[in-house]
Amino acid sequence: MAVRKELMEMADEEYRDFHSSLLPGNETPVLGIRMPLLRKKAKELAKGDWRTYLQNGEEDFYEEVMLKGLVTGMAAMDLNERFGRIREFVPKIHNWAVCDGFCSCLKFSLKHKDEVWEMIKPYLESNEEYEIRFAVVMMLDYFADEAHAEEAFSAFETINHTGYYVKMAVAWALSVYFIKAEELTMAYLKSSSLDDWTYNKALQKIIESYRVDEKTKKQIRSMKRRKK
């Protein structure tokens, strides 16, 4: 209850209304706490008895779920425990913001790429929208490079979930891969069997990037699939 009391004191009604508008379909009540404050609290909890907090802490509000995800990423633990706690947390992801915020704090992935890559792959075969999104966002956060590009593209081809947040994640991922591995990503886009919406959304995101030159953007525009 002490943690909830602190969260209540951080709540901003105006920000709550704004952030709630960005979470269509979210059924978890939102307090309205900005991420820098949540991250600061998570760092504090991660230095204390974080195991007891993760076990007993409340999860009624969006920010309480997010906070547990952040602590899971920040607390010091060995790799096996980290993977176990990640697997415990992933089913609690019910909106894009918790998914993406959780992925962003799993910085340990940079030092354990091979193990993390193998850990996330089964989620690509899930039937759950946010489990798939978790894997895809992890890929774009930590594996957008030439070494993983072709395997990532093969995985994208096998995803058949029609959820908006899956499709958007794949499109976003492709735009990031394009920046980090342009030739491989261009070749993939030219042969991709992705559905038209995801494919065209990926092109749009590439075009919107300030890191893509105008000549390349013109070529990307010419690749758009038109309605038949």
Secondary structure as the mmCIF struct_conf table of DSSP 4:
data_model
#
loop_
_struct_conf.conf_type_id
_struct_conf.id
_struct_conf.beg_label_comp_id
_struct_conf.beg_label_asym_id
_struct_conf.beg_label_seq_id
_struct_conf.end_label_comp_id
_struct_conf.end_label_asym_id
_struct_conf.end_label_seq_id
HELX_RH_AL_P HELX_RH_AL_P1 ALA A 2 MET A 10
HELX_RH_AL_P HELX_RH_AL_P2 GLU A 13 SER A 21
TURN_TY1_P TURN_TY1_P1 LEU A 22 LEU A 22
BEND BEND1 LEU A 23 LEU A 23
TURN_TY1_P TURN_TY1_P2 PRO A 24 GLY A 25
BEND BEND2 THR A 28 THR A 28
HELX_RH_AL_P HELX_RH_AL_P3 MET A 35 ALA A 46
TURN_TY1_P TURN_TY1_P3 LYS A 47 LYS A 47
BEND BEND3 GLY A 48 GLY A 48
HELX_RH_AL_P HELX_RH_AL_P4 TRP A 50 ASN A 56
BEND BEND4 ASP A 60 PHE A 61
HELX_RH_AL_P HELX_RH_AL_P5 TYR A 62 MET A 74
BEND BEND5 ALA A 75 ALA A 75
HELX_RH_AL_P HELX_RH_AL_P6 LEU A 79 PHE A 89
HELX_RH_3T_P HELX_RH_3T_P1 VAL A 90 LYS A 92
BEND BEND6 ASN A 95 ASN A 95
HELX_RH_AL_P HELX_RH_AL_P7 TRP A 96 SER A 104
TURN_TY1_P TURN_TY1_P4 CYS A 105 CYS A 105
HELX_RH_3T_P HELX_RH_3T_P2 LYS A 107 LYS A 111
HELX_RH_AL_P HELX_RH_AL_P8 LYS A 113 ILE A 120
HELX_RH_3T_P HELX_RH_3T_P3 LYS A 121 GLU A 125
BEND BEND7 ASN A 127 GLU A 128
HELX_RH_AL_P HELX_RH_AL_P9 GLU A 129 TYR A 142
BEND BEND8 ASP A 145 ASP A 145
HELX_RH_AL_P HELX_RH_AL_P10 GLU A 146 THR A 158
HELX_RH_AL_P HELX_RH_AL_P11 TYR A 164 LYS A 180
BEND BEND9 ALA A 181 ALA A 181
HELX_RH_AL_P HELX_RH_AL_P12 GLU A 182 SER A 191
HELX_RH_AL_P HELX_RH_AL_P13 ASP A 196 GLU A 208
TURN_TY1_P TURN_TY1_P5 TYR A 210 ARG A 211
BEND BEND10 VAL A 212 VAL A 212
HELX_RH_AL_P HELX_RH_AL_P14 GLU A 214 SER A 222
TURN_TY1_P TURN_TY1_P6 MET A 223 MET A 223
HELX_LH_PP_P HELX_LH_PP_P1 LYS A 224 LYS A 227
#
